[in-house]
């Protein structure tokens, strides 16, 4: 797995665990080394690694390697346990040259890093004092001897070191300060100075202020983001940089995969502390923890530039960012733009040519090629549809390099990438020509704009006329007037045709609605007349099935999106073709219904399969949508000229939630697919190609993944009253929540299920561990990684066999809920007969009936309505 994806964090953990169990020390060391190169390691991983290495370190050269490992460990996170382990391990080398000073140096560094830790700092101070007390014992003269002046000086110096440690510790708010003060009183032979007592009382007061936040952290469950944020806000108000840095580091040690927390920490360091080593270290750890977050990489590049890091190192870090695996195409545009801005600031534009300028131009060219080749192939979309990088390149060439020829070439390339129809793009180019070009090219650009613009042609026409009014000759004015009038005349003609067609469709829809209304009235009158005939009661009941029984209005299969919420992946079936689930290739576009008088007068619109390429299938629309044709014509009008919209209605005239949109041109149909998942009346509209699934059975446009998705969670057992906001509040404590979908039934009522999408699988894995079995409003929820079951597809019919001939009876043959145990028989008990009645028993033996068991039972005689009436009226 790691050979396929080296950034799989959980896979690294599994490999290390297995190798440690097997005792493969060489492979284990190599696996840990590879993981540490990609990610900062947690406190637990580092402690396990260090303990394993300490056991194997026997010689002095091996001890040096352990020291190097400790140095790497303390750089990843500021952890009191690692610093304490480091200091205690260094005491083992006290016999070497300079050993005592090395131990003291490590202890001092540890106190600087975590000595202010309210709950865990005391252990480090005590370990340091014990070390100094042990040295004091070795410096004591032998009993009964008189110390020399040199020995006396050493004793006094060592005693002063211990006094200083006590006084430093008592001036810091730490837990169990009272015990440390009592210990100092007992140890010291002299009275405690007033200054120390004053600092101690001040620290006690500060400890009382910190205690509520520490208690909140102790009582909260991981990751404690809200509690840490409250603590950070408290320390920010106090304004002590060391304490602010420490609380941020404590929060990040437990929330290393939260990009927003890293961003706030780095912003504080950039703006307040501004210490180069500290700032760059924090930025480096941020991008190693959250490599998928482009904002952290951009801030890192800016910080390196701000602290004047060498150009080669910045370029190397940019290359690492490109390989970080961002989650969307636009992220690559942002990181390229940040790097190009940095290169542009290095160029001295007073010179005609320089190495930096050539590097900038080369980077612009590479960025354009990279976005075209790498990004578009990976995401199947352009991350820079407006060509912002090429626009900036053109501005640099025009304004800073005075190279309008190159700028024009770039803008010509921009326009050929589908931007020629937008007025704002032409006006941007026009403004550039106006500022750095000449009138001739300005006029040429506006003439092309008038011809090509389709969104706001009036605007570019007005700009052209304004230019000619100020600078043009009479001939230029006449040409501009003629061109704009012709263009606007064509535009108005197209708009008039579209308005007429829309009015015709509206009228046609009104006629259809009137026909449906008339058909319903006729059907209702027909049923009323039949009910008045008593003798035909049963027949009338049979006819009622058309209204209340198995009418097509109640589908046997659940339609997608019948509830108000978006259905989950496992429950969703996407309509991908022209005929949906059961239509035949040459059938009508309207769903097939029982023949009845209600549909007799409504003309059926036959589908022309030759127009599939200019048609899209639209589904998951609200059943209560009023005038769907008008609504969809407005939505799809921006894609191109809409020829026809065929909405599908039921027998009762209600909208079925899907329709077919036919365009004039095939390009418009392709552009319409980009509107897939657009929110329409609170529901995502699904847009797919119009394809006959009977002719193309393997064609699928299933948008949701049907395989394991490690960054999504499936939650069950939720209370029905749980809202999306309440669930988000629970989930966001374990990572950045991108989307939440509550599952509802067709009536829009919740089912107690939900899907939660996190930014990455590491956050999702952490959420599973912390949320599974959690109680939400007295309901114990179950949380698991989303893994939709394989969809069961019906077997394809054999050639020559009638479709559905060998399939079991459809569900609606037994009613809306199927053949359940609670289904009641409506036949009177007096009329029920056994097909093979059992004879009376004699002497405990049951005698067989005249018919043998091998003979088939006789079929009961069929009775008419009159026979039933006679039997019921008998006494």
PEJO-V588964 format. One record per backbone hydrogen bond with DSSP energy under -0.5 kcal/mol. NH is the residue of the N-H (numbers start at 1). CO is the residue of the C=O. Records with the same first field share a line. If there is no record, write none. Layout:
BEGIN
NH: CO ; CO
END
This chain:
BEGIN
4: 1
5: 1
8: 5
9: 7
12: 8
13: 9
14: 10
15: 11
16: 12
17: 13
18: 14
19: 15
20: 16
21: 17
22: 18
23: 19
24: 19
25: 23
28: 24
29: 25
30: 26
31: 27
32: 28
33: 29
34: 30
35: 31
36: 32
37: 33
38: 34 ; 35
39: 35
46: 42
47: 43
48: 44
49: 45
50: 46
51: 47
52: 48
53: 49
54: 50
55: 51
56: 52
57: 53
58: 56
63: 59
64: 60
65: 61
66: 62
67: 63
68: 64
69: 65
70: 66
71: 67
72: 68
73: 69
74: 70
75: 71
76: 72 ; 73
77: 73
79: 77
83: 79
84: 80
85: 81
86: 82
87: 83
88: 84
89: 85
90: 86
91: 87
92: 88 ; 89
93: 90
94: 91
96: 93
99: 96
102: 98
103: 99
104: 100
105: 101
106: 102
107: 103
108: 104
109: 105
110: 106
111: 107
112: 108
113: 109
114: 110
115: 111
117: 114
121: 117
124: 120 ; 121
125: 121
126: 122
127: 123
128: 124
129: 125
130: 126
131: 127
132: 128
133: 129
134: 130
135: 131
136: 132
137: 133
138: 134
139: 135
140: 136 ; 137
145: 142
147: 145
152: 148
153: 149
154: 150
155: 151
156: 152
157: 153
158: 154
159: 155
160: 156
161: 157
162: 158
163: 159
164: 160
165: 161
166: 162
167: 163
168: 164
169: 165
170: 166
171: 167 ; 168
172: 169
174: 172
175: 118
177: 174
180: 176
181: 177
182: 178
183: 179
184: 180
185: 181
186: 182
187: 183
188: 184
197: 193
198: 194
199: 195
200: 196
201: 197
202: 198
203: 199
204: 200
205: 201
206: 202
207: 203
208: 204
209: 205
210: 206
211: 207
212: 208
213: 210
214: 210
215: 211
216: 212
217: 213
218: 214
219: 215
220: 216
224: 221
228: 224
229: 225
230: 226
231: 227
232: 228
233: 229
234: 230
235: 231
236: 232
237: 233
238: 234
239: 235
240: 235
241: 239
244: 240
245: 241
246: 242
247: 243
248: 244
249: 245
250: 246
251: 247
252: 248
253: 249
254: 250 ; 251
255: 251
258: 255
259: 257
261: 258
262: 258
263: 259
264: 260
265: 261
266: 262
267: 263
268: 264
269: 265
270: 266
271: 267
272: 268
273: 268
274: 269
276: 274
279: 275
280: 276
281: 277
282: 278
283: 279
284: 280
285: 281
286: 282
287: 283
288: 284
289: 285
290: 286
293: 290
294: 292
296: 293
297: 293
298: 294
299: 295
300: 296
301: 297
302: 298
303: 299
304: 300
305: 301
306: 302
307: 303
308: 305
309: 304
314: 310
315: 311
316: 312
317: 313
318: 314
319: 315
320: 316
321: 317
322: 318
323: 319
324: 321
327: 292
331: 328
332: 328 ; 329
333: 329
334: 330
335: 331
336: 332
337: 333
338: 334
339: 335
340: 336
341: 337
342: 338
343: 339
344: 340
345: 341
346: 342 ; 343
347: 343 ; 344
349: 347
351: 348
358: 354
359: 355
360: 356
361: 357
362: 358
363: 359
364: 360
365: 361
366: 362
367: 363
368: 364
369: 365
370: 366
371: 367
372: 368
373: 369
374: 370
375: 370
376: 371
377: 373
378: 374
379: 375
380: 376
387: 384
391: 387
392: 388
393: 389
394: 390
395: 391
396: 392
397: 393
398: 394
399: 395
400: 395 ; 396
401: 396
403: 397
404: 402
407: 403
408: 404
409: 405
410: 406
411: 407
412: 408
413: 409
414: 410
415: 411
416: 412
417: 414
418: 415
419: 414
420: 415
422: 419
423: 421
426: 422
427: 423
428: 424
429: 425
430: 426
431: 427
432: 428
433: 429
434: 430
435: 431
436: 432
437: 433
442: 438
443: 439
444: 440
445: 441
446: 442
447: 443
448: 444
449: 445
450: 446
451: 447
452: 448
453: 449
454: 421
455: 421
459: 456
460: 456
461: 457
462: 458
463: 459
464: 460
465: 461
466: 462
467: 463
468: 464
469: 465
470: 466
471: 467
472: 467 ; 468
477: 473
478: 474
479: 475
480: 476
481: 477
482: 478
483: 479
484: 480
485: 481
486: 482
487: 483
488: 484
489: 485
490: 486
491: 487
492: 488
493: 489
494: 490
495: 491
496: 492
497: 493
498: 494
499: 495
500: 496
501: 497
502: 498
503: 499
504: 500
505: 501
506: 502
507: 503
508: 504
509: 505
510: 506
511: 507
512: 508
513: 509
514: 510
515: 511
516: 512
517: 513
518: 514
519: 515
520: 516
521: 517
522: 518
523: 519
524: 520
525: 521
526: 522
527: 523
528: 524
529: 525
530: 526
531: 527
532: 528
533: 530
534: 532
536: 533
537: 534
540: 536
541: 537
542: 538
543: 539
544: 540
545: 541 ; 542
546: 543
547: 544
548: 544
549: 544 ; 545
554: 551
555: 553
562: 559
572: 568 ; 569
576: 574
578: 691
582: 579
583: 579
587: 584
589: 605
599: 596
600: 597
603: 601
606: 604
607: 587
609: 607
611: 608
612: 609
614: 611
615: 612
616: 661
617: 688
618: 616 ; 659
619: 686
621: 657
625: 622
631: 627
632: 628
633: 629
634: 630
635: 631
636: 632
637: 633
638: 635
639: 636
640: 636
643: 641 ; 662
644: 662
646: 660
647: 645
648: 658
650: 654
653: 650
655: 623
656: 648
659: 618
660: 646
661: 616
662: 644 ; 660
663: 614
664: 641
669: 665
670: 666
671: 667
672: 668
673: 669 ; 670
674: 671
675: 672
676: 673
677: 685
678: 675 ; 685
680: 683
683: 680
685: 678
686: 619
687: 685
688: 617
690: 612 ; 615
691: 689
693: 691
696: 692
699: 696
703: 701
709: 786
710: 708
712: 709
713: 756
714: 784
715: 713 ; 754
716: 782
717: 752
718: 752
722: 719
727: 723
728: 724
729: 725
730: 726
731: 727
732: 728
733: 730
734: 731
735: 732
737: 735
738: 736 ; 757
739: 757
741: 755
743: 753
745: 749
748: 745
751: 743
754: 715
755: 741
756: 713
757: 739
758: 711 ; 756
759: 736
764: 760
765: 761
766: 762
767: 763
768: 764
769: 765
770: 766
771: 767
772: 768
773: 781
774: 771
776: 774 ; 779
777: 775
779: 776
781: 774 ; 779
782: 716
784: 714
786: 709 ; 712
793: 791
801: 798
805: 802
813: 810
814: 811
815: 812
818: 815
820: 818
823: 820
831: 828
832: 828 ; 829
837: 834
839: 847
842: 845
845: 842
847: 840 ; 845
855: 852
868: 864
869: 865
870: 866
871: 867
872: 868
873: 869
874: 870
END
